[in-house]
């Protein structure tokens, strides 16, 4: 069970929607949709999780993605990777097979831009719409209904989806055509990787120098060094606490997508490639499920 916070939100008229994937993100996201008054049917690989969600939010659950998607205006999804995404969309039991003509599939998985374009085309060929819509804000953002959503796809479909998706978002923005949402998320992860490594080095340096790092972070956080990572992870790094959401395993998956895309488009990412290997070191230390700020552990 994921506790979620209520938020001030003016919902559009109630929609019949589905949500596929009830992990640490999907469970509260689907919950916000239900609390906003939408008729929600959920699907999860573990049926027990779907039943728990249905019991908590008084929604319905289905045994397959196809059954969950039947009759829905919008099908939301948040699963693990490209193959998970294909497994819930394509095939006889996939959502596409159950969706009504003109319905919209909105994918919140952080996946490749190529799979987003592939599924956009597959959907369009059978009279459906597809929006790639990865999110930033982590588990806390999902629980508080304060995610940032980066979308790729057609404007008409986006305009239908946005007022519904604002149930779990603080920003819901169309970035361009199919794949643009995933590419924007990659930019986001590149920024985070460099920032967390810089903050890790700074904290480790300050500790070696014998400084009171809580005081240091308070001071430099009022100047040009300020960042979300400093504000939210600096003091937990100092305290050697690394159980705050987004896991190293997930970051490595995301950085793998980034580096694959860079090979295709020719972008040079020397720092990102290095930080990816530093995260591999953290995995080797047993930190697969530590949060991303655990980069500092390899400096100690």
GIDAVEN-V225911 format. One record per backbone hydrogen bond with DSSP energy under -0.5 kcal/mol. CO is the residue of the C=O (numbers start at 1). NH is the residue of the N-H. If there is no record, write none. Layout:
co: (CO	CO)
nh: (NH	NH)
This chain:
co: (1	7	9	15	15	16	16	17	18	19	19	20	23	25	26	27	28	29	30	31	32	33	34	38	39	40	41	42	43	45	46	46	47	48	49	50	51	52	53	54	54	60	64	65	66	69	73	74	74	75	76	77	81	82	83	84	85	86	86	88	89	91	93	94	94	95	95	98	100	103	104	104	105	105	106	106	107	108	109	112	113	114	115	116	117	118	119	120	121	122	123	123	124	127	129	131	131	132	134	136	137	138	139	140	141	141	142	143	147	147	147	148	149	149	150	151	151	152	154	155	156	157	158	159	161	161	162	164	165	166	168	171	173	173	176	177	179	180	181	182	183	184	185	186	187	188	189	190	191	192	193	194	195	196	197	198	199	200	201	202	203	204	205	206	207	211	212	213	214	215	216	217	219	220	220	223	227	228	229	229	230	233	234	235	236	237	242	244	246	247	248	249	250	251	252	253	254	255	256	257	258	259	260	261	262	267	269	270	271	272	273	274	275	276	277	278	279	280	281	282	283	287	288	290	291	292	293	294	295	296	297)
nh: (3	9	11	17	39	73	74	41	76	21	43	78	27	29	30	31	32	33	34	35	36	38	37	40	17	60	19	62	21	47	49	50	51	52	53	54	55	56	57	58	59	42	68	69	70	72	104	18	76	106	20	108	85	86	87	88	89	89	90	95	96	94	66	97	98	98	99	71	103	129	75	106	107	131	77	108	133	135	111	116	117	118	119	120	121	122	123	124	125	126	126	128	127	102	105	107	133	152	150	148	141	142	143	144	145	146	145	5	149	170	171	136	151	173	134	175	176	132	158	159	160	161	162	163	164	165	166	167	168	169	147	149	151	175	153	180	183	184	185	186	187	188	189	190	191	192	193	194	195	196	197	198	199	200	201	202	203	204	205	206	207	208	209	211	210	213	216	217	218	219	220	221	222	223	225	226	231	232	233	234	234	237	238	239	241	240	291	246	292	251	252	253	254	255	256	257	258	259	260	261	262	263	264	265	266	269	273	274	275	276	277	278	279	280	281	282	283	284	285	287	286	290	249	248	294	295	296	297	298	299	300)
